[in-house]
């Protein structure tokens, strides 16, 4: 493959060593992102009580849905970039990146306009508790207005990851995390702006991170073998858009469908009152923590699988998958230990409300299953995403997002009468969907081709 200063070659060398070196900055980056997202919740919880905590939970669900939709295209861009690099197609990177940024900018503006026009009906559909409605509306509206900056940061980070560079996203997210926490303290605690202040802190910090990361990328195009002019950032080429859309739409649908199903389940959970709604917000943060290890290993594994499939080195793919699973399982076992043996300490990080803590104790066994599912998903998602097979992601979107999670939640929650606990169990069970689908795909051997992304000249 063609090498350059900023691009890391994953097609040779020790798999475990390269994955750990690539995943380590991603882990710290994701950890910082979890910290500053959790800071919103912790600071608002102590400053505005469980009504504020519920507002961040409900408003955060909407923001996460919109963000995860964009992440489908960002993950697709990383896979396409990695396969282009593996195949030695560096000359096309500039055109691909310009098309990607232009497309995502148009998408973010369109979604902002649409969502702002229907934000109140959305909150009503989510059964937002009356005590939290006004704060949740301000939180969601602010994030909708700043959607372009949220998308922009994720786009630049996706480009770096596709190149095999995980260090610079870490630097930029570190700056964003520090700024977010400082703004949270100022706006929420000292200016008493509640959930609205937390939303402003989130959008402003990500906007700043997007600006500085874009400037760095532009100034170092040569290091990454990127050939693009300023005008190229405002042009969409059909040839470059085709693989992004073909792979990005199923990935976006998968991310959006899964998040939609979570929002659907949470709308039922919210109907059980503000205490349970507050715990739903904590459960979402715990899910983010469980995905902390899974996502960074998944991202590293996807880039590594993508490069090796692009270079047609299929024998390295099973070693990448095994390494991804081992690393994630070891990390999540530590969290399981805390949940099982030190639940008061673990859940007490998020709240001191005794009613919420009582619900948290009911959530413990569900949490263990979610953590185990996260480890297995890292194994299969890194493999399936890196393969570039858009059909697999579409199947997961339908089954995981729109069928299994919703049907399981309704079955456990309503049919079996388990109430809000049943909806959490439905979410936990559905988390294993990519595992068995990916297992079938791996055993079929049909992934041993780069035709899904690479079209030979």
Secondary structure, 3 states (H helix, E strand, C coil): CCCCCCCCCCCCCCHHHHHHHHHHHHHHHHHHHHHHHHHHHHHHHHHHHHHHHHHHHHHHHHHHHHHHHHHHHHHHHHHHHHHHHHCCCHHHHHHHHHHHHHHHHHHHHHHHHHHHHCHHHHHHHCCCCHHHHHHHHHHHHHHHHCHHHHHHHHHHHHHHHHCCCCHHHHHHHHHHHHHHHHHHHHHHHHCCCHHHHHHHHHHHHHHHHHHHHHHHHHHCCHHHCCCCCHHHHHCCCHHHHHHHHHHHHHHHHHHHHHHHHHHHHHHHHHCCCHHHHHHHHHHHHHHHHHHHHHHHHHHHHHHHHHHHHHCCCHHHHHHHHHHHHHHHHHHHHHHHHHHHHCHHHHHCCCCCCHHHHHHHHHHHHHHHHHHHHHHHHHHHHHHHHHHCCHHHHHHHHHHHHHHHHHHHHHHHHHHCCCHHHHHHHHHHHHCCHHHHHHHHHHHHCCCCCCCCCCCCC
